[in-house]
Amino acid sequence: MSQVLAELAARVPKRAPNLRPTVLVADLPERATFERRRYEGPHGSREYLLFCPSGQQRPIRGVVMMLHGCTQTPDDFAVGTGMNRLADDHDLIVVYPEQTRGDNMQLCWNWFRPGDQRSDGGEAALLAGLGAAVLAEHGLEPAGLFVGGLSAGGAMAALLANTHPHLVTAAAVHSGLAPGSAKDVVSALAAMRGDASGRAEALTVPSIIFHGSADATVAPVNAGRLAGPLTATTERTGTGPSRRFDVLSGLNASGHPVEVWRINGAGHTWSGGKAEGSYTDPTGPDASAEMIRFFVEILDKRKG
């Protein structure tokens, strides 16, 4: 098993030594807040960062939970995705839970462990409790939570969406894997390579999915497993500053909208991210902007 764990660690891209940014107050919109907190719940505890937007006279529209990838920190992820300023424009709160080395030496969310894949225990239940607590604190309805993540964080975001569909309104998964793709480290490695030995479950909530065609860490085939069979599909092609992308839109088995973005030549990185963060590709398209656009469209439809 030690050899298997070593192989899994080897597949985690190494961080550049200078990429451990600190989120500065100067980087925040005026009157916005960004603070470190700790959540204690029946399924465990975690520290997290909480961004509250500057438009204090306007009602909060929802909460976006952002789950970092392996070896990342919440600060790093906030900087790299640029999510705070986008959320500020739309009166959204952002919560960044922090994985610990005590729970995973590579700081990965444990999406592949059966004990963390349950609705009534483990990390999925812990994150659901944290999300529900933030919603309640700000007087928002239980179904006002949006989740997004990169790599292992994306896999955990997808898992959280499927285990708690009454809580999660929509999901955004970047370079991640479908729930049920793995049950241990060995099957996790297989799923990351693209093997179909697991029982992958498509997302059941409205979802936007991003994956680079040159991802050598998580095989691009996993994007299709996250989406599952779609109906009423349309396709379009576009170009970012230097990358072509193809978008497949349709409805999943639950009748919810799904978008699958396949980004030509992109690796295991956050598309359109800021160079100051780790695992980012500034060339675009801007995954953060598209995530927020998708989430706001869902909010607008619910309001209408």
QUIGI-V325774 format. One line per field, one symbol per residue. phi: phi as a letter, one per 30 degrees, with the letter a starting at -180 (. if undefined). psi: psi as a letter, one per 20 degrees, with the letter a starting at -180 (. if undefined). burial: 1 if it has 24 or more other ideal C-beta (glycine too) atoms within 12 Angstrom, else 0. A space follows every 50 residues. Layout:
BEGIN
phi->???
psi->???
burial->???
END
This chain:
BEGIN
phi->.dddddddddddeddddccbdcdceddddeidbbbcbbcbbdckbadacb ccdddddcddclbccccdddicbeeedddddidddddddbhcdbccdcdc ddcadciddddccedcccdcaiddddddddddddedecicdeccccbbac hddddddddddddbddccdabbbchcbdeidbbadddddddddjdcddcd cddccebbbbaddcdccbeeeddddddidcchdbbbbbbdeabdbcccca cdddicdbbccccdidcdbddiddddcchbbddiddddddededdddddd dddd
psi->hhhghhgghhioqpqqhjmmqpoqhhiqqpiqqoqprppprijaqqqqqo pprhmiiqqphrpppporaqjrrhgghgghhkhghghhhjlqqppnqpqq hhhphjkqqmiiphijjqijrahghghgggghggghhjkqqhkjpqqqrp dhhgghggggghhmiihphqqppolaqqqjhqiagghggghhiiqkhrmp pqqirpqppqpqhkojgophhhghhggapqrlqqqqqrpbhjpqqpppqa pahjjqqppoooopiqbmropjrqhirqlqniirrnhghhggggghgggh hhh.
burial->00000001001110000010101000010001010010101011011111 11110000011111111111111111111111111111011111111111 00110111111110011010011111111111111001010011111111 11111111111111101111111111111111111011111111000101 11111111111110101111111111110100000000010010111111 11000111111111011111111101111111111111111111111110 0000
END
